[in-house]
Amino acid sequence: MSKAFIEIEGLRKHFDLGNHRILKAVNDISFSIQKGETLGLVGESGCGKSTAGRTIIRLYEPTAGSVSIDGTDITKLSKSKFKAYRSQMQMVFQDPYASLNPRMTILDIVGEALDIHGLAGSKSERKRKVEELLEMVGLNAEHASRYPHEFSGGQRQRIGITRALAVNPQFMICDEPISALDVSIQAQIINLLIELQKKMGLTYLFIAHDLSMVKYMSDRVAVMYLGKIVEMARSEDLYSNPQHPYTRALLSAIPVPDPDVEENKERIVLKGDLPSPVSPPSGCPFRTRCPLATEKCAAEVPAFRETRPNHFASCHYA
């Protein structure tokens, strides 16, 4: 396999809460993404997946670890040198209502990105590029003169995608881009992202908690729990043969369209709540909720190992 386009090694993001309390939001994760590939990152709310995305793109500075894009570790770059790479990495945010400035027209929201990176030589060129981008995501050129409140949620998310595309990125982090949208609109946004990927050769990190949508969108999937990746495999392998008990529990919660199958399928209900990342359990982080937990799980941290070809999990019993 060729060298990965995105390489994440030992990434950590800890927050100092004072009084010697450290919140370990992202706690030593490693993965790679090939050029043109989509890696899905899934887990419950509070598992650290959104913080991981923001740390990768340096909206948060990492506590430790490296993030390499096309062979360059961007965590070691000064802010001035990082600017050259910033345009290669963009983020589509979860809430299309909060991520757009209500006082700016769409022309200025998208055009601002062009201005910052010097991608439009004149006002007329700026306007032309914005209109072309809007049409690329399924909006009309005349929408450029409108304000965010004049659009639906799905249209606002298209505008957010337009803004990310304005600087010709190679890598996009999609942080739950459909979770705030109506179900009827979600598939449209997913299909748009897939279409743009084919057209522009984009590489995606797709962060979500909806496992059914992640399966449709992703080539590979990584499952995150309490700041750590506990399983990673090709999408079809992970969904057909999950190795980690946490992944099995998440998959068992996905509704099945066939009512007979849905009625008879086994549902794995996890006990308790997600532990605090300030004081995680000893040994395996999942052991306090795991139906398979033994004394070994409390005493030893399970290695993240290959349990099947190209299928990795951190469980003593996988």
PyMOL commands that set and color helices and strands:
alter all, ss='L'
color gray80, all
select helices_A, chain A and resi 49-56+74-76+79-86+106-116+123-136+141-145+148-150+153-165+183-200+211-217+235-240+245-252+259-264+295-299
alter helices_A, ss='H'
color red, helices_A
select strands_A, chain A and resi 6-18+21-33+38-42+64-69+72-73+89-92+171-175+203-208+220-225+228-234+305-308+311-313
alter strands_A, ss='S'
color yellow, strands_A
deselect
rebuild
show_as cartoon
